[in-house]
């Protein structure tokens, strides 16, 4: 064989090799928050998100256009509100989901059933289950979703943005022994608060504060007597109640001697940013820091009165 033919043969082999590389497996595999392995032949392009946090993560990494349906509590960003709305929990309508022809459904574990998961998967839909209680878990969820969507770079950018915000707040927050009580469920429904292994607990630590209920784990029921005994310096309401919530707390019988009540240090936080394990936890950290340090954001500050003529 001549040198020219050998060269031509080698060139053809290289071309075939390059073509093979280009045609390599494009599948993606992740392990969801319940240890279930999910494999797609290629990154997903048609998604249903039943949980608000997963929906917000998808939008944050640039996958809003791939959403074809949303759970009824998914309401951020506003641009998704025109998407078909789907029931969740016990009333989840599998037929409505299948009609949207999604490749993947993101689903939480609250009131969802194994039967729902099984039916979706029997119809060729991959189900990804999420269960996140702390900030590290949020990062895991963002990376998982980023991989499924072929958006690893964008996912890392969102995580870096969150980490930068948390570090900035932590660096300027002096450590103190002052305490915060997070009221997750209002008095009329039975008080609940946040303990360790929750992102609320971590937000308090980022801001240099102590959690008044650091001796419990997760979200648990607490009593009025316990709150009064612990005498928190600050009360943060994440109950989703209206603007009367602060006055209701300040007027509670027997709470008069609590430091937070005596000094009117009660904050009705945006419950969506502070209760959803997603990218907006960084906004929750900023708002909590502002409250603790008496900072009024410019967009909510009242304009100064003009001097009298």
C-alpha positions as CSV (number, residue, x, y, z in Angstrom):
1,X,0.0,0.0,0.0
2,X,1.4,3.4,-1.0
3,X,2.1,6.1,1.5
4,X,-0.7,8.2,-0.1
5,X,-3.2,5.3,0.5
6,X,-2.0,4.8,4.0
7,X,-2.5,8.5,4.7
8,X,-5.9,8.5,3.2
9,X,-6.8,5.4,5.2
10,X,-5.7,7.0,8.5
11,X,-7.6,10.1,7.7
12,X,-10.8,8.1,7.1
13,X,-10.2,6.3,10.4
14,X,-9.7,9.6,12.2
15,X,-12.9,11.0,10.6
16,X,-14.9,7.9,11.7
17,X,-13.5,8.2,15.2
18,X,-14.5,11.8,15.4
19,X,-17.9,11.0,14.2
20,X,-18.2,8.2,16.8
21,X,-17.2,10.7,19.5
22,X,-19.9,13.1,18.3
23,X,-22.4,10.3,18.3
24,X,-21.5,9.2,21.8
25,X,-24.1,8.6,24.4
26,X,-25.8,11.8,25.3
27,X,-27.7,10.3,28.2
28,X,-27.7,11.8,31.7
29,X,-28.1,10.0,35.0
30,X,-28.8,11.5,38.4
31,X,-29.8,10.2,41.8
32,X,-32.8,12.0,43.2
33,X,-33.3,13.0,46.9
34,X,-34.7,9.6,47.7
35,X,-31.8,7.6,46.2
36,X,-33.7,6.7,43.1
37,X,-31.5,6.6,39.9
38,X,-33.0,8.4,36.9
39,X,-31.6,8.1,33.5
40,X,-32.6,10.1,30.4
41,X,-31.4,9.4,26.8
42,X,-30.7,13.2,26.6
43,X,-31.2,16.3,28.7
44,X,-34.9,16.9,29.3
45,X,-36.9,19.5,27.2
46,X,-40.5,19.0,28.5
47,X,-40.9,19.4,32.3
48,X,-43.8,19.5,34.8
49,X,-42.8,20.9,38.2
50,X,-45.3,20.2,41.0
51,X,-43.2,21.8,43.8
52,X,-42.6,25.5,44.0
53,X,-38.9,25.2,45.0
54,X,-38.1,22.9,42.0
55,X,-40.0,25.3,39.7
56,X,-38.0,28.2,40.9
57,X,-34.7,26.3,40.5
58,X,-35.7,25.4,36.9
59,X,-36.4,29.0,36.1
60,X,-33.2,30.2,37.8
61,X,-31.0,28.0,35.6
62,X,-32.7,29.1,32.4
63,X,-35.3,26.3,31.9
64,X,-38.5,28.3,32.1
65,X,-39.3,27.7,28.4
66,X,-39.1,23.9,29.0
67,X,-41.9,24.0,31.6
68,X,-45.2,22.7,30.2
69,X,-47.1,22.6,33.5
70,X,-46.9,23.7,37.1
71,X,-48.3,22.7,40.5
72,X,-51.0,25.0,41.9
73,X,-48.6,26.5,44.4
74,X,-45.9,27.3,41.9
75,X,-46.3,31.0,41.5
76,X,-42.8,32.4,40.9
77,X,-41.6,34.0,38.7
78,X,-44.8,35.7,37.5
79,X,-44.0,34.7,33.9
80,X,-45.0,31.1,34.6
81,X,-48.5,31.9,35.7
82,X,-49.9,31.3,32.3
83,X,-48.8,27.6,32.3
84,X,-51.4,24.9,32.9
85,X,-52.1,24.5,36.6
86,X,-52.0,21.0,38.1
87,X,-53.3,19.6,41.4
88,X,-50.9,18.2,43.8
89,X,-51.0,15.8,46.8
90,X,-54.0,13.5,47.1
91,X,-55.8,15.3,44.3
92,X,-53.1,15.0,41.8
93,X,-54.6,14.2,38.4
94,X,-52.3,11.8,36.5
95,X,-54.3,12.1,33.3
96,X,-53.8,15.9,33.3
97,X,-50.1,15.5,33.7
98,X,-49.8,12.8,30.9
99,X,-51.8,15.1,28.6
100,X,-49.0,17.6,28.7
101,X,-46.5,14.9,27.5
102,X,-43.7,15.7,29.9
103,X,-40.5,13.7,29.9
104,X,-39.9,14.5,33.6
105,X,-42.2,15.4,36.6
106,X,-40.6,17.0,39.6
107,X,-42.6,16.0,42.6
108,X,-42.2,16.4,46.4
109,X,-43.1,13.8,48.9
110,X,-45.8,15.7,50.8
111,X,-49.1,13.9,50.3
112,X,-47.9,12.4,47.0
113,X,-48.2,8.6,46.8
114,X,-46.1,5.7,45.5
115,X,-49.1,4.8,43.2
116,X,-48.9,8.2,41.5
117,X,-45.2,7.7,40.9
118,X,-45.7,4.2,39.6
119,X,-48.5,5.2,37.2
120,X,-46.4,8.1,35.7
121,X,-43.4,5.8,35.3
122,X,-45.5,3.1,33.7
123,X,-46.5,5.7,31.1
124,X,-42.9,6.5,30.3
125,X,-42.6,9.6,32.4
126,X,-39.5,9.9,34.7
127,X,-40.4,11.1,38.2
128,X,-37.8,13.0,40.3
129,X,-38.5,13.2,44.0
130,X,-37.2,16.1,46.1
131,X,-36.8,16.4,49.8
132,X,-34.6,19.3,51.0
133,X,-34.4,20.7,54.5
134,X,-31.1,22.4,54.7
135,X,-28.9,24.7,52.5
136,X,-26.6,21.9,51.5
137,X,-29.6,20.0,50.2
138,X,-30.6,23.0,48.2
139,X,-27.3,22.9,46.4
140,X,-27.7,19.2,45.8
141,X,-31.1,19.8,44.3
142,X,-29.8,22.6,42.0
143,X,-27.0,20.4,40.8
144,X,-29.3,17.4,40.2
145,X,-31.8,19.5,38.2
146,X,-29.0,21.2,36.3
147,X,-27.6,17.8,35.2
148,X,-31.0,16.6,34.1
149,X,-31.5,19.7,32.0
150,X,-28.0,19.9,30.6
151,X,-27.5,23.1,32.6
152,X,-24.5,22.2,34.8
153,X,-22.8,25.5,34.3
154,X,-25.9,27.6,35.0
155,X,-26.6,25.5,38.1
156,X,-23.1,26.1,39.5
157,X,-23.6,29.9,38.8
158,X,-26.8,29.9,40.9
159,X,-25.0,28.1,43.7
160,X,-22.1,30.4,43.6
161,X,-24.4,33.4,43.8
162,X,-26.1,32.0,46.8
163,X,-22.8,31.2,48.5
164,X,-21.5,34.7,47.8
165,X,-24.6,36.3,49.4
166,X,-24.4,34.1,52.5
167,X,-20.7,34.7,52.9
168,X,-21.1,38.5,52.6
169,X,-23.8,38.5,55.3
170,X,-21.9,36.2,57.6
171,X,-18.7,38.3,57.2
172,X,-20.5,41.5,58.4
173,X,-22.7,39.8,61.1
174,X,-21.0,39.8,64.5
175,X,-21.8,36.6,66.5
176,X,-24.1,37.2,69.4
177,X,-26.1,35.3,72.0
178,X,-29.3,37.0,71.0
179,X,-32.0,34.6,69.9
180,X,-34.6,34.3,67.2
181,X,-37.9,32.4,67.4
182,X,-39.2,31.4,63.9
183,X,-43.0,31.0,64.0
184,X,-43.8,28.7,61.2
185,X,-47.4,28.0,62.2
186,X,-49.6,30.7,63.8
187,X,-51.1,30.4,67.3
188,X,-54.6,29.7,66.0
189,X,-53.4,26.5,64.2
190,X,-51.0,25.4,66.9
191,X,-47.5,26.9,67.1
192,X,-44.6,25.3,65.2
193,X,-41.0,26.4,65.0
194,X,-37.8,25.5,63.2
195,X,-35.0,23.7,64.9
196,X,-31.6,22.4,63.8
197,X,-31.1,20.7,60.4
198,X,-33.3,23.4,58.8
199,X,-32.4,26.2,56.5
200,X,-34.1,28.7,58.8
201,X,-31.7,27.6,61.6
202,X,-28.9,28.2,59.2
203,X,-30.1,31.6,58.2
204,X,-30.1,32.6,61.8
205,X,-26.5,31.4,62.1
206,X,-25.5,33.2,58.9
207,X,-26.8,36.4,60.5
208,X,-24.8,35.8,63.7
209,X,-27.9,34.9,65.8
210,X,-28.9,31.9,67.9
211,X,-32.0,29.9,67.2
212,X,-34.3,29.9,70.3
213,X,-35.3,26.3,69.5
214,X,-31.9,24.9,68.6
215,X,-32.6,22.0,70.9
216,X,-35.2,20.5,68.5
217,X,-34.6,19.0,65.1
218,X,-36.5,19.9,62.0
219,X,-39.9,21.6,62.2
220,X,-41.9,20.7,65.3
221,X,-44.8,21.8,67.4
222,X,-44.0,24.0,70.3
223,X,-46.0,25.6,73.1
224,X,-46.7,29.2,74.1
225,X,-45.1,28.4,77.5
226,X,-41.9,27.3,75.7
227,X,-41.7,30.5,73.7
228,X,-42.3,32.6,76.8
229,X,-39.7,30.7,78.8
230,X,-37.1,31.1,76.1
231,X,-37.7,34.8,75.8
232,X,-36.5,35.4,72.3
233,X,-35.0,38.7,71.3
234,X,-36.5,38.6,67.9
235,X,-39.6,36.9,66.4
236,X,-39.7,36.1,62.7
237,X,-43.1,35.1,61.3
238,X,-43.1,32.8,58.3
239,X,-46.7,31.9,58.5
240,X,-48.0,33.6,55.3
241,X,-50.4,35.7,57.3
242,X,-51.4,39.2,56.4
243,X,-50.1,42.5,57.7
244,X,-52.1,42.1,60.9
245,X,-49.8,39.2,62.0
246,X,-47.4,41.4,63.8
247,X,-50.1,43.2,65.8
248,X,-51.6,39.8,66.7
249,X,-48.3,38.7,68.2
250,X,-47.7,41.9,70.0
251,X,-51.1,41.7,71.6
252,X,-50.9,38.1,72.8
253,X,-51.8,37.5,76.4
254,X,-48.8,36.6,78.5
255,X,-46.2,37.5,75.9
256,X,-45.7,41.1,77.2
257,X,-42.4,40.3,78.9
258,X,-40.8,38.6,75.9
259,X,-37.9,40.8,74.8
260,X,-39.0,40.7,71.1
261,X,-42.5,41.9,72.1
262,X,-41.4,44.5,74.5
263,X,-39.1,46.0,71.9
264,X,-41.4,45.4,68.9
265,X,-38.8,43.3,67.2
266,X,-41.4,41.1,65.4
267,X,-41.0,40.7,61.6
268,X,-43.6,39.3,59.2
269,X,-41.3,37.8,56.6
270,X,-42.1,36.8,53.1
271,X,-43.0,33.2,53.7
272,X,-42.4,32.1,50.2
273,X,-38.7,33.2,50.1
274,X,-38.0,31.9,53.6
275,X,-39.8,28.5,53.4
276,X,-39.0,27.4,49.9
277,X,-35.7,25.5,49.6
278,X,-34.5,27.2,46.5
279,X,-32.4,30.1,45.1
280,X,-34.4,32.8,46.8
281,X,-33.1,31.7,50.2
282,X,-30.4,34.2,49.6
283,X,-33.1,36.9,49.4
284,X,-34.5,35.5,52.7
285,X,-31.0,35.9,54.2
286,X,-30.8,39.5,53.0
287,X,-34.2,40.4,54.4
288,X,-33.5,38.8,57.7
289,X,-30.2,40.6,58.0
290,X,-31.9,43.9,57.2
291,X,-34.6,43.3,59.9
292,X,-32.0,42.4,62.6
293,X,-30.0,45.4,61.8
294,X,-32.8,47.9,61.4
295,X,-32.2,48.5,57.7
296,X,-35.1,49.6,55.6
297,X,-34.6,48.6,51.9
298,X,-34.9,51.6,49.5
299,X,-37.9,50.2,47.7
300,X,-39.9,50.1,51.0
301,X,-38.6,53.2,52.6
302,X,-41.0,56.1,52.9
303,X,-39.9,59.3,51.2
304,X,-38.9,62.1,53.5
305,X,-41.4,64.9,53.9
306,X,-40.7,68.1,52.1
307,X,-39.9,71.0,54.3
308,X,-42.7,73.5,54.8
309,X,-42.5,76.5,52.5
